[in-house]
Amino acid sequence: MTTTLAPAPPAAPAEKAALAPSGGLRRRLALRLLALAVLYLLWEVTARVMHNPTFIPSPGAVWDQLITTSTTHDGVRGYSGHLLIEHLGVSLRRIVIGSLIGIAGGLLIGVLLGTVGWLRVVAEPVITFVRALPPLAYFSLFIIWFGIDETPKLWLLSIAALPPVAVATAAAVHNAPTGLVEAARALGAGRWQSIRDVVLPHALPEIFTGIRLAVGVAYSSVVAAETINGVPGIGGMIRDAQRYSQTDVVVLGLFAIGLSGLLIDALLLTAENRLIPWRGRA
């Protein structure tokens, strides 16, 4: 009697799927590092060919400014008496406060626009009008009203952050599944209870997208907000360096804003994945 050994079964699809993310993550990381290396090389070559640090500063010059603005040299502390981390910290505080005010206002307005039909017809053009305005268009008005201290800067960032959240929230609430809302009503839920327990959970993914957009708009507006009396502040530092053609400081400030923006967006994306695990599921 002979015994026949059956061939080993192929790897289960689940096992292959479990192995795929690791390889995909390594590939994405390698591609990003390669792209950064290529961009660095292009920057270095262009700076050497141009021989004009006022037009394109070299990476080494920007690095030197990073060291200079982060330390005290010959009795001079950082840039304009403040370290780079202090400039960035003041700007981030303004962005956080302005974004929180704008997000809170956008959520309230968005829920009202999505649930009250006549209010949506009346107020939606106003929200669209404000969203179309560049920040500097109404910043001058805020300076006339509130002076040159912190108040106009926070108003600017708040107004800039409000429309993305309001539009996203209104659209998500308005498009909530009617069947689920009617089922909640049939079970005895009131109007606002249905909004709280059915409409808002369904709308949260789109609302979070609006929040990420709002923070991005606030980031892009911080330089405009700090053009007047903006030191300390990363936008004020950029504006001051631009007056004296210190291009390396300007580039350093742009890197500081961009990298901190990437970090905060990654934190928001992580919070979204944790708080809204049902996103993308039927």
Backbone torsions as a table, in degrees:
resi	resn	phi	psi	omega
1	MET	NA	124.5	-178.0
2	THR	-101.6	146.6	179.3
3	THR	-108.6	126.5	-178.4
4	THR	-104.9	125.6	178.8
5	LEU	-88.3	124.1	178.8
6	ALA	-73.0	144.5	179.1
7	PRO	-63.5	148.6	-179.5
8	ALA	-61.5	135.4	179.8
9	PRO	-65.8	148.4	178.5
10	PRO	-65.0	158.8	-179.4
11	ALA	-59.6	136.9	-178.8
12	ALA	-66.3	147.7	178.6
13	PRO	-57.3	-33.6	-179.6
14	ALA	-64.0	-37.0	179.6
15	GLU	-67.6	-40.3	178.3
16	LYS	-63.4	-41.3	179.6
17	ALA	-63.6	-34.5	-179.5
18	ALA	-69.6	-29.4	-178.8
19	LEU	-84.1	-20.4	-173.4
20	ALA	-66.0	-44.4	-175.6
21	PRO	-57.9	-37.4	-178.7
22	SER	-62.6	-47.3	178.8
23	GLY	-65.1	-39.6	177.8
24	GLY	-63.6	-38.2	179.1
25	LEU	-65.3	-42.7	178.6
26	ARG	-63.9	-39.0	180.0
27	ARG	-66.1	-44.1	179.4
28	ARG	-62.5	-41.4	179.3
29	LEU	-63.8	-42.6	179.8
30	ALA	-64.2	-41.2	179.2
31	LEU	-64.7	-39.8	179.6
32	ARG	-67.3	-41.8	177.3
33	LEU	-63.8	-39.3	177.6
34	LEU	-64.2	-43.2	179.0
35	ALA	-62.5	-41.4	178.1
36	LEU	-63.4	-40.7	178.9
37	ALA	-63.8	-41.9	179.0
38	VAL	-64.7	-43.6	178.7
39	LEU	-63.0	-40.5	177.6
40	TYR	-62.4	-43.3	-179.6
41	LEU	-63.9	-43.9	178.0
42	LEU	-61.6	-42.1	178.5
43	TRP	-61.1	-47.6	-178.7
44	GLU	-62.7	-45.4	-179.0
45	VAL	-64.7	-43.7	-179.8
46	THR	-62.8	-42.0	179.3
47	ALA	-63.9	-38.3	179.4
48	ARG	-70.2	-37.7	-179.0
49	VAL	-71.0	-41.0	-176.8
50	MET	-69.8	-36.3	-177.5
51	HIS	53.7	37.9	-179.3
52	ASN	-139.5	87.6	-176.2
53	PRO	-64.0	-21.0	176.4
54	THR	-71.0	-29.4	180.0
55	PHE	-88.4	-53.2	177.5
56	ILE	-134.3	102.6	177.4
57	PRO	-72.7	151.4	179.0
58	SER	-76.3	159.0	175.2
59	PRO	-56.9	-35.8	178.6
60	GLY	-63.6	-38.3	178.9
61	ALA	-66.2	-40.3	178.2
62	VAL	-65.6	-39.1	177.8
63	TRP	-63.8	-40.9	178.0
64	ASP	-61.3	-40.2	177.6
65	GLN	-66.8	-33.2	175.6
66	LEU	-60.3	-43.8	178.7
67	ILE	-67.1	-44.1	-176.6
68	THR	-64.3	-45.3	-177.0
69	THR	-77.1	-9.2	-179.6
70	SER	-102.9	-0.5	-177.0
71	THR	-136.9	-177.7	176.1
72	THR	-111.2	124.0	-179.2
73	HIS	-127.4	127.0	177.1
74	ASP	52.1	40.6	178.4
75	GLY	80.1	-3.0	179.3
76	VAL	-98.3	123.1	-175.9
77	ARG	-96.8	109.9	175.2
78	GLY	59.8	-133.5	179.0
79	TYR	-120.4	123.9	-178.1
80	SER	57.0	34.9	175.9
81	GLY	84.1	5.1	-179.5
82	HIS	-133.6	140.8	177.2
83	LEU	-71.0	159.3	-179.5
84	LEU	-57.9	-42.1	-178.6
85	ILE	-65.0	-30.3	176.9
86	GLU	-71.8	-42.2	174.8
87	HIS	-57.9	-47.2	-178.6
88	LEU	-65.7	-39.9	-179.4
89	GLY	-63.1	-41.0	178.4
90	VAL	-64.3	-43.0	179.5
91	SER	-65.1	-41.3	179.0
92	LEU	-64.3	-37.7	177.0
93	ARG	-62.5	-44.0	177.7
94	ARG	-62.6	-41.3	-179.1
95	ILE	-65.3	-43.4	-178.6
96	VAL	-64.3	-47.5	-179.0
97	ILE	-64.3	-47.7	-180.0
98	GLY	-63.2	-40.4	179.8
99	SER	-66.6	-41.0	179.5
100	LEU	-62.7	-41.9	178.2
101	ILE	-65.1	-45.5	179.9
102	GLY	-65.0	-39.4	179.4
103	ILE	-66.7	-43.7	178.8
104	ALA	-61.5	-46.0	177.9
105	GLY	-64.6	-39.1	179.2
106	GLY	-66.0	-37.6	176.7
107	LEU	-63.4	-46.6	-179.2
108	LEU	-62.9	-48.4	-179.4
109	ILE	-65.1	-39.7	-179.2
110	GLY	-63.7	-42.1	178.3
111	VAL	-64.0	-41.6	179.3
112	LEU	-65.8	-41.7	179.7
113	LEU	-66.3	-34.3	-178.0
114	GLY	-78.3	-18.3	-176.1
115	THR	-111.8	-23.3	-178.7
116	VAL	-110.0	108.2	-172.5
117	GLY	-61.3	-47.8	-176.9
118	TRP	-67.4	-32.3	177.9
119	LEU	-68.7	-35.0	177.7
120	ARG	-63.2	-42.6	-179.7
121	VAL	-64.0	-38.7	-175.9
122	VAL	-78.3	-44.8	-168.8
123	ALA	-92.4	-21.9	-176.5
124	GLU	-59.2	-42.1	176.5
125	PRO	-62.1	-32.4	178.8
126	VAL	-66.4	-43.8	178.4
127	ILE	-62.2	-42.6	179.0
128	THR	-64.1	-38.7	178.6
129	PHE	-62.5	-46.4	-179.6
130	VAL	-66.1	-39.1	-179.5
131	ARG	-64.2	-30.0	-178.2
132	ALA	-79.2	-15.8	-177.4
133	LEU	-77.8	134.4	171.6
134	PRO	-69.8	149.5	-175.2
135	PRO	-56.2	-40.4	-178.0
136	LEU	-65.1	-18.9	-177.9
137	ALA	-65.0	-39.0	-179.8
138	TYR	-106.8	-2.3	177.7
139	PHE	-67.2	-38.7	178.1
140	SER	-60.9	-37.8	178.4
141	LEU	-65.8	-40.5	178.5
142	PHE	-64.6	-35.0	178.1
143	ILE	-65.5	-40.5	177.4
144	ILE	-62.3	-40.1	-176.6
145	TRP	-76.5	-44.1	-167.2
146	PHE	-115.9	-1.2	-178.8
147	GLY	87.8	-160.1	-173.4
148	ILE	-114.7	15.1	179.8
149	ASP	-84.9	-148.9	-175.3
150	GLU	-74.1	-28.3	-171.9
151	THR	-57.3	-49.6	-179.5
152	PRO	-64.7	-31.4	178.7
153	LYS	-66.0	-45.2	180.0
154	LEU	-67.4	-36.9	175.7
155	TRP	-62.2	-43.1	-179.6
156	LEU	-60.7	-48.9	-178.5
157	LEU	-66.7	-35.4	179.1
158	SER	-66.6	-46.5	-179.7
159	ILE	-66.4	-35.0	178.7
160	ALA	-67.6	-34.9	-176.9
161	ALA	-84.3	-17.5	-173.8
162	LEU	-70.1	-49.9	-173.3
163	PRO	-58.4	-42.5	179.9
164	PRO	-59.1	-40.5	179.7
165	VAL	-70.3	-41.9	-179.0
166	ALA	-63.1	-44.6	-178.6
167	VAL	-66.5	-46.1	-179.3
168	ALA	-63.8	-42.9	-179.4
169	THR	-66.2	-43.6	-179.4
170	ALA	-62.0	-44.1	-179.6
171	ALA	-65.7	-42.4	-178.7
172	ALA	-67.3	-41.6	179.4
173	VAL	-67.9	-41.7	-178.9
174	HIS	-64.6	-32.2	-177.4
175	ASN	-95.8	16.5	177.9
176	ALA	-61.6	144.7	-177.5
177	PRO	-60.9	121.3	-177.6
178	THR	-63.6	-36.1	-178.7
179	GLY	-60.2	-43.4	180.0
180	LEU	-67.7	-39.0	179.4
181	VAL	-64.8	-43.7	179.6
182	GLU	-66.0	-35.8	177.1
183	ALA	-64.4	-41.1	177.7
184	ALA	-64.6	-39.2	178.1
185	ARG	-64.5	-39.5	-179.8
186	ALA	-65.0	-27.5	178.7
187	LEU	-85.5	3.9	175.1
188	GLY	102.9	4.4	-179.9
189	ALA	-74.2	141.3	176.3
190	GLY	-80.2	-177.4	-176.6
191	ARG	-62.6	-53.7	-176.7
192	TRP	-74.5	-26.7	174.8
193	GLN	-67.9	-37.6	176.5
194	SER	-64.7	-38.9	178.4
195	ILE	-64.8	-42.9	-176.7
196	ARG	-69.3	-43.1	-171.4
197	ASP	-94.3	-19.8	-175.4
198	VAL	-119.3	-53.8	-171.7
199	VAL	-70.3	-50.2	-176.3
200	LEU	-64.3	-44.2	175.5
201	PRO	-58.1	-37.7	177.4
202	HIS	-67.7	-32.1	-175.8
203	ALA	-86.9	-12.4	-173.0
204	LEU	-55.7	-42.2	178.8
205	PRO	-57.7	-45.8	178.6
206	GLU	-67.8	-35.2	178.1
207	ILE	-63.7	-42.1	179.7
208	PHE	-64.7	-36.0	175.2
209	THR	-62.1	-42.4	176.2
210	GLY	-62.6	-36.4	178.7
211	ILE	-65.6	-42.4	178.0
212	ARG	-62.9	-40.8	177.0
213	LEU	-64.3	-39.4	-178.9
214	ALA	-63.4	-44.0	178.5
215	VAL	-64.0	-38.3	176.6
216	GLY	-63.3	-40.9	177.5
217	VAL	-65.2	-40.0	177.5
218	ALA	-62.9	-39.6	177.0
219	TYR	-62.1	-43.6	-178.8
220	SER	-70.2	-16.5	-178.3
221	SER	-97.2	-8.7	-172.9
222	VAL	-67.2	-33.6	178.7
223	VAL	-64.7	-41.5	177.0
224	ALA	-64.4	-38.6	-178.6
225	ALA	-67.0	-26.7	-175.7
226	GLU	-104.4	15.9	175.7
227	THR	-69.8	-25.6	179.7
228	ILE	-112.9	118.8	177.6
229	ASN	52.2	47.1	-173.9
230	GLY	-96.7	3.9	179.1
231	VAL	-102.7	125.6	3.4
232	PRO	-75.4	149.9	-178.1
233	GLY	156.6	142.5	-175.4
234	ILE	-68.1	-35.7	175.9
235	GLY	-67.0	-40.7	176.3
236	GLY	-63.9	-37.6	176.8
237	MET	-63.0	-43.6	178.6
238	ILE	-62.8	-45.1	-179.4
239	ARG	-62.3	-43.0	-179.5
240	ASP	-66.3	-41.2	179.1
241	ALA	-66.3	-33.5	179.0
242	GLN	-64.4	-34.4	179.5
243	ARG	-63.5	-32.3	-177.5
244	TYR	-104.7	16.3	176.7
245	SER	56.8	35.8	175.9
246	GLN	-90.2	77.0	-173.3
247	THR	-62.9	-33.7	-179.9
248	ASP	-64.3	-36.5	177.1
249	VAL	-69.7	-38.6	177.8
250	VAL	-60.9	-46.7	179.9
251	VAL	-63.6	-39.7	177.8
252	LEU	-61.6	-42.8	177.7
253	GLY	-63.5	-39.0	177.3
254	LEU	-63.6	-40.9	176.5
255	PHE	-62.8	-41.3	-179.3
256	ALA	-62.2	-43.7	179.1
257	ILE	-66.5	-46.5	-176.7
258	GLY	-64.5	-44.8	-177.9
259	LEU	-68.8	-40.9	177.1
260	SER	-66.9	-33.7	176.0
261	GLY	-65.0	-40.9	176.4
262	LEU	-61.4	-40.9	-179.5
263	LEU	-64.6	-45.4	-179.1
264	ILE	-67.9	-37.5	177.3
265	ASP	-64.8	-37.5	176.5
266	ALA	-64.5	-38.5	176.8
267	LEU	-64.8	-40.8	177.7
268	LEU	-65.2	-39.4	178.8
269	LEU	-65.8	-39.1	177.0
270	THR	-64.7	-43.4	177.7
271	ALA	-62.5	-38.7	178.8
272	GLU	-63.1	-43.8	179.9
273	ASN	-65.4	-33.1	179.9
274	ARG	-77.5	-41.9	-173.9
275	LEU	-84.7	-22.9	-177.2
276	ILE	-126.7	69.1	-178.0
277	PRO	-68.2	-17.2	-178.6
278	TRP	-85.9	2.2	-179.4
279	ARG	-61.3	131.8	178.0
280	GLY	83.4	1.2	179.0
281	ARG	-102.9	146.9	179.5
282	ALA	-71.0	NA	NA
